[in-house]
Amino acid sequence: MQLVNSPAVIQGNGYRSKFGFLWALPKARALVKTHGIKIVHCHLRASWVTGVLLAMMMGRRRPKVVFHEHGWILFGGYFYRAFVRIAAKFGLIVGVSNLVVNRLALSKIPMTRLKMVHNFVDMAYFTQDSKARDSMRKSLEDSEEKFLIGFSGRLVAVKGWRYLLEAMELLSKRKGYKALFAGTGPDEEKLKAAIQKSNLTGLATPLGHVKNINHFYNALDVLVIPSVIEPVGMVQLEAQACGTPVVAFDTEGVREIIGNSNARLIPVGDVKALASAIEELRKDGDQYDKLVNAGLDNAKRFSLENYASKINALYEELLRE
């Protein structure tokens, strides 16, 4: 039975305002009753509140509720963990990685209420595109002939953008390297100040929000993931699907998705090893090509089709309960 995008399932994401879920709640209840909705799938935190309240309001007539945990459990405090325990009483929690599921279990969520399904990468959008590569590199000042190193993610301390800057300080002693930072966040001004302080102006460029992120990945020679913790991380798969090799800190969540057979994993915080791995990929064409091909094969394991199959199987299991 194909359940994704079916009237049998409501998939809830976020809301435009902080309290938008209060406005959506009566609407969701009406949809469930009118269409005989069997499953409500809640992704982001606000929609979790809707799912819990909906289940409480509808009592025995409530639908099955799935709460999708994308990794906030790794960063949320006591009150968030308490809320997750409440949610588990009303439905099933899907974690995006084994790391997330194990952290949920440590928060006293019964394993019987937990499932693990890795996220997917859209292979139709994230694909090798030589025209996009050439166009993007031409649009970036002083980038056509450089070995481009990319960072993609929210600009916060845990994402480790400072480690890439430190690696660039080492690489700046050699010619031909440039780092590009795609993303926004509370550390934007800190990043700009750190670039100036490190005398990396022109060698490290913050791009802010990049609309066509697939073009960004295609333009890069290597993507670096210097996060000190990741729930699972998807940027590495997006880059691999675009034919871009990945160098990442060896964190538990990242290790579930990539490995040394298709990427380069570096001890967390080892800036010298990070710079060396980037330099080796620039010099060693055979190793570079090997990671490109292995990365493409790895990304295919996380296709939308595989993801949908696992989610549908989960829905089937719920409906049999």
C-alpha positions as CSV (number, residue, x, y, z in Angstrom):
1,M,0.0,0.0,0.0
2,Q,1.4,3.4,-1.0
3,L,0.7,5.8,1.9
4,V,3.0,8.8,1.2
5,N,1.0,11.7,-0.1
6,S,-2.2,9.7,0.5
7,P,-5.4,11.0,2.2
8,A,-4.6,8.3,4.8
9,V,-1.7,10.4,6.1
10,I,-1.2,14.1,7.2
11,Q,2.4,15.2,7.2
12,G,2.9,18.3,9.4
13,N,6.0,20.5,9.2
14,G,6.5,24.0,10.5
15,Y,4.3,27.1,10.9
16,R,4.8,30.7,9.8
17,S,4.5,32.0,13.4
18,K,5.6,30.6,16.7
19,F,2.0,29.9,17.8
20,G,0.7,28.9,14.4
21,F,0.0,25.4,15.6
22,L,-2.9,26.8,17.7
23,W,-4.5,28.1,14.5
24,A,-3.8,24.8,12.7
25,L,-5.1,22.5,15.5
26,P,-8.9,22.8,14.8
27,K,-8.2,22.5,11.1
28,A,-6.1,19.4,11.6
29,R,-8.9,17.9,13.8
30,A,-11.5,18.6,11.2
31,L,-9.4,17.0,8.4
32,V,-8.8,13.9,10.5
33,K,-12.5,13.4,11.2
34,T,-13.8,14.3,7.7
35,H,-11.3,12.2,5.8
36,G,-10.8,9.4,8.2
37,I,-7.1,10.1,8.6
38,K,-5.3,7.2,10.1
39,I,-1.8,8.7,10.6
40,V,-0.6,12.1,11.4
41,H,3.2,12.6,10.8
42,C,4.7,15.5,12.7
43,H,8.2,16.7,11.7
44,L,9.2,20.0,13.4
45,R,8.8,21.0,17.1
46,A,5.7,23.1,16.6
47,S,3.9,20.4,14.7
48,W,4.8,18.0,17.6
49,V,2.8,20.2,19.9
50,T,-0.1,19.9,17.4
51,G,0.2,16.1,17.3
52,V,0.2,15.8,21.1
53,L,-2.8,18.2,21.5
54,L,-4.7,16.5,18.7
55,A,-4.2,13.1,20.3
56,M,-5.3,14.4,23.7
57,M,-8.4,16.1,22.2
58,M,-9.6,13.1,20.2
59,G,-9.1,10.4,22.9
60,R,-9.8,6.9,21.7
61,R,-10.7,8.1,18.2
62,R,-7.3,9.7,17.7
63,P,-5.2,8.7,14.7
64,K,-1.7,7.1,15.0
65,V,0.8,9.9,15.5
66,V,4.4,9.8,14.3
67,F,6.9,12.3,15.7
68,H,10.0,12.8,13.5
69,E,13.1,13.7,15.6
70,H,15.6,15.5,13.4
71,G,18.3,15.8,16.1
72,W,17.1,18.5,18.5
73,I,17.4,15.9,21.3
74,L,21.2,16.4,21.1
75,F,20.9,20.1,21.9
76,G,17.6,20.5,23.8
77,G,17.6,20.8,27.6
78,Y,15.6,19.2,30.4
79,F,12.2,20.6,29.3
80,Y,12.6,19.4,25.7
81,R,13.4,15.9,26.9
82,A,10.4,16.0,29.2
83,F,8.2,17.0,26.3
84,V,9.6,14.2,24.1
85,R,8.7,11.7,26.9
86,I,5.1,13.0,26.8
87,A,5.0,12.8,23.0
88,A,6.2,9.1,23.2
89,K,3.0,8.3,25.2
90,F,0.9,9.4,22.3
91,G,2.8,8.0,19.3
92,L,5.9,6.6,17.7
93,I,9.1,8.6,17.4
94,V,11.3,8.3,14.3
95,G,14.9,9.3,14.7
96,V,17.1,10.3,11.7
97,S,20.1,8.3,12.9
98,N,21.1,5.7,15.4
99,L,22.8,8.5,17.4
100,V,19.5,10.3,17.7
101,V,17.6,7.1,18.6
102,N,20.2,6.2,21.3
103,R,20.0,9.7,22.8
104,L,16.2,9.4,22.9
105,A,16.6,6.0,24.7
106,L,18.8,7.7,27.2
107,S,16.0,10.2,27.8
108,K,13.9,7.3,29.0
109,I,11.9,6.7,25.8
110,P,11.1,3.0,25.5
111,M,12.8,1.3,22.5
112,T,9.4,0.0,21.5
113,R,8.4,3.6,20.8
114,L,11.4,4.3,18.6
115,K,12.3,3.7,15.0
116,M,15.3,4.9,12.9
117,V,15.0,6.1,9.3
118,H,17.9,8.0,7.7
119,N,16.9,11.1,5.7
120,F,17.1,11.1,1.9
121,V,18.9,13.1,-0.7
122,D,17.0,14.3,-3.8
123,M,19.1,12.8,-6.5
124,A,17.1,14.7,-9.2
125,Y,18.1,18.0,-7.7
126,F,21.5,17.2,-6.4
127,T,23.3,15.9,-9.5
128,Q,26.6,16.5,-11.4
129,D,26.2,19.6,-13.6
130,S,29.3,20.9,-15.4
131,K,27.4,24.0,-16.7
132,A,26.3,24.9,-13.2
133,R,29.9,24.4,-12.0
134,D,31.4,26.7,-14.7
135,S,28.7,29.3,-14.2
136,M,29.0,29.5,-10.4
137,R,32.8,29.7,-10.5
138,K,32.6,32.5,-13.0
139,S,30.2,34.4,-10.8
140,L,32.5,34.2,-7.8
141,E,35.3,36.7,-7.7
142,D,38.8,35.2,-8.2
143,S,37.5,31.6,-8.1
144,E,37.8,30.1,-11.6
145,E,41.4,28.9,-11.1
146,K,41.3,28.2,-7.4
147,F,40.9,25.0,-5.5
148,L,37.5,25.8,-3.9
149,I,36.8,24.5,-0.4
150,G,33.2,24.8,0.8
151,F,31.3,24.9,4.0
152,S,27.5,24.6,4.0
153,G,25.4,24.9,7.1
154,R,24.1,27.1,9.9
155,L,26.7,29.5,11.2
156,V,26.8,28.4,14.8
157,A,29.8,27.3,17.0
158,V,28.9,23.6,16.9
159,K,29.2,23.5,13.1
160,G,32.9,24.2,13.5
161,W,33.3,27.0,11.0
162,R,36.3,28.3,13.0
163,Y,38.2,25.0,12.3
164,L,38.0,25.5,8.6
165,L,39.3,29.1,9.0
166,E,42.2,27.7,11.0
167,A,42.9,25.1,8.3
168,M,42.8,28.0,5.7
169,E,45.5,29.8,7.7
170,L,47.7,26.8,7.2
171,L,46.8,26.4,3.5
172,S,47.2,30.2,2.8
173,K,50.9,29.6,3.0
174,R,50.4,27.8,-0.3
175,K,48.9,29.4,-3.4
176,G,45.6,28.5,-5.0
177,Y,43.1,27.8,-2.2
178,K,39.9,29.6,-1.4
179,A,37.2,28.8,1.1
180,L,33.5,29.6,0.6
181,F,31.0,29.7,3.5
182,A,27.3,29.1,2.5
183,G,24.8,29.7,5.2
184,T,23.4,32.1,7.7
185,G,23.1,32.1,11.5
186,P,24.1,34.0,14.7
187,D,27.8,33.7,14.0
188,E,27.7,35.6,10.7
189,E,29.4,38.7,12.1
190,K,31.9,36.6,14.1
191,L,32.9,34.8,10.8
192,K,33.5,38.1,9.0
193,A,35.5,39.4,11.9
194,A,37.6,36.2,12.2
195,I,38.3,36.4,8.5
196,Q,39.7,39.9,8.8
197,K,41.6,39.0,12.0
198,S,43.2,36.0,10.3
199,N,44.2,38.0,7.3
200,L,42.2,35.7,5.1
201,T,40.3,38.4,3.2
202,G,40.0,37.2,-0.4
203,L,40.9,33.7,0.6
204,A,37.7,33.0,2.7
205,T,34.4,34.4,1.6
206,P,31.0,34.3,3.4
207,L,28.2,33.9,0.8
208,G,25.2,34.0,3.2
209,H,22.2,32.2,2.0
210,V,22.8,30.4,-1.3
211,K,19.6,29.9,-3.3
212,N,20.9,27.3,-5.8
213,I,22.8,25.2,-3.3
214,N,23.2,22.4,-5.9
215,H,25.2,24.8,-8.0
216,F,27.3,25.7,-5.0
217,Y,28.2,22.0,-4.5
218,N,29.1,21.6,-8.2
219,A,31.4,24.6,-8.1
220,L,33.4,23.2,-5.2
221,D,36.5,21.0,-5.4
222,V,35.9,19.7,-1.8
223,L,33.2,20.1,0.9
224,V,34.4,20.3,4.5
225,I,32.2,19.3,7.4
226,P,34.0,20.5,10.6
227,S,31.1,20.0,12.9
228,V,31.9,18.8,16.5
229,I,28.5,17.1,16.7
230,E,25.9,16.2,14.0
231,P,22.6,14.4,14.4
232,V,23.2,12.9,11.0
233,G,24.0,15.7,8.5
234,M,22.8,15.7,4.9
235,V,25.2,18.2,3.3
236,Q,27.7,15.5,2.8
237,L,25.3,13.4,0.7
238,E,24.2,16.4,-1.3
239,A,27.8,17.2,-2.1
240,Q,28.6,13.6,-3.0
241,A,25.5,13.4,-5.3
242,C,27.0,16.4,-7.1
243,G,30.3,14.6,-7.5
244,T,32.2,16.6,-4.9
245,P,34.5,14.8,-2.4
246,V,33.9,15.3,1.3
247,V,36.3,15.8,4.2
248,A,34.6,15.7,7.6
249,F,35.4,15.4,11.3
250,D,34.8,11.9,12.5
251,T,31.6,12.4,14.6
252,E,29.2,9.7,15.4
253,G,26.3,11.0,13.3
254,V,28.4,11.7,10.2
255,R,30.0,8.3,10.5
256,E,26.6,6.7,10.0
257,I,26.4,8.3,6.5
258,I,29.9,8.4,5.1
259,G,33.1,6.5,5.8
260,N,36.8,6.4,4.8
261,S,35.8,4.3,1.7
262,N,33.9,7.2,0.2
263,A,35.2,10.3,2.1
264,R,38.0,11.4,4.3
265,L,37.2,11.3,8.1
266,I,39.5,13.4,10.3
267,P,39.8,13.3,14.2
268,V,37.5,16.0,15.6
269,G,39.4,19.3,16.0
270,D,42.6,18.2,14.3
271,V,43.2,21.3,12.1
272,K,46.5,20.1,10.7
273,A,45.0,16.8,9.6
274,L,42.1,18.7,8.0
275,A,44.5,20.9,6.0
276,S,46.6,17.9,5.0
277,A,43.6,16.0,3.8
278,I,42.5,18.9,1.6
279,E,46.0,19.3,0.2
280,E,46.3,15.6,-0.5
281,L,43.1,15.6,-2.5
282,R,44.3,18.5,-4.6
283,K,47.6,16.8,-5.4
284,D,46.4,13.2,-5.8
285,G,44.1,13.0,-8.8
286,D,43.6,9.2,-8.5
287,Q,42.5,9.5,-4.9
288,Y,40.3,12.4,-5.8
289,D,38.5,10.5,-8.6
290,K,38.1,7.5,-6.4
291,L,36.3,9.6,-3.8
292,V,34.1,11.2,-6.5
293,N,32.9,7.8,-7.7
294,A,32.6,6.2,-4.3
295,G,30.7,9.3,-3.1
296,L,28.2,9.0,-6.0
297,D,27.5,5.4,-5.1
298,N,27.1,6.2,-1.5
299,A,24.6,9.0,-2.1
300,K,22.4,6.6,-4.1
301,R,21.9,4.5,-1.0
302,F,19.9,7.4,0.5
303,S,17.5,7.9,-2.4
304,L,14.0,9.2,-2.0
305,E,12.7,5.8,-3.2
306,N,14.5,4.0,-0.4
307,Y,13.3,6.5,2.2
308,A,9.7,6.3,1.0
309,S,9.8,2.5,1.1
310,K,11.0,2.6,4.8
311,I,8.4,5.2,5.8
312,N,5.6,3.2,4.0
313,A,6.7,0.1,5.8
314,L,6.5,1.9,9.1
315,Y,3.0,3.2,8.3
316,E,1.9,-0.3,7.4
317,E,3.2,-1.6,10.7
318,L,1.3,1.1,12.5
319,L,-2.0,0.4,10.8
320,R,-1.7,-3.3,11.8
321,E,-1.5,-2.5,15.5
